[in-house]
Amino acid sequence: MAFFEKKSTVFRKQDKAGWLSAKETLKTAGIRGIRAGRYDVEPPVCGCGAKLDPRNFGAKGPIDRSMYFIEVPLEEVERARALLSVSEGVPQS
């Protein structure tokens, strides 16, 4: 079953635009079993129970502090890394 497959991370950055383009690249290439998401990297400056972060009320609005990731099944890791290195122009290790 694809839900319980072992997966490996091929993309993890604080770059939403890069995450969206990498996700689209992998989907169009036909990589199956892609799991993409995000998580918060740091708690608010006044504690983890705070509802409002004072750093979000600057002139440029809220800051994106999320880490974006993409995971693929182990069989697709090499192919996914090759596709991402071609699309970004930088070889992945």
Secondary structure in CASP SS format (residue, H / E / C, confidence):
PFRMAT SS
TARGET T0000
AUTHOR 0000-0000-0000
METHOD secondary structure of the structure
MODEL  1
M C 1.00
A H 1.00
F H 1.00
F H 1.00
E C 1.00
K C 1.00
K E 1.00
S E 1.00
T E 1.00
V E 1.00
F E 1.00
R E 1.00
K E 1.00
Q C 1.00
D C 1.00
K H 1.00
A H 1.00
G H 1.00
W H 1.00
L H 1.00
S H 1.00
A H 1.00
K H 1.00
E H 1.00
T H 1.00
L H 1.00
K H 1.00
T H 1.00
A C 1.00
G C 1.00
I C 1.00
R C 1.00
G C 1.00
I C 1.00
R E 1.00
A E 1.00
G E 1.00
R E 1.00
Y E 1.00
D E 1.00
V C 1.00
E C 1.00
P C 1.00
P C 1.00
V C 1.00
C C 1.00
G C 1.00
C C 1.00
G C 1.00
A C 1.00
K C 1.00
L C 1.00
D C 1.00
P H 1.00
R H 1.00
N H 1.00
F H 1.00
G C 1.00
A C 1.00
K C 1.00
G C 1.00
P C 1.00
I C 1.00
D C 1.00
R C 1.00
S E 1.00
M E 1.00
Y E 1.00
F E 1.00
I E 1.00
E E 1.00
V E 1.00
P E 1.00
L H 1.00
E H 1.00
E H 1.00
V H 1.00
E H 1.00
R H 1.00
A H 1.00
R H 1.00
A H 1.00
L H 1.00
L H 1.00
S H 1.00
V H 1.00
S H 1.00
E H 1.00
G C 1.00
V C 1.00
P C 1.00
Q C 1.00
S C 1.00
END
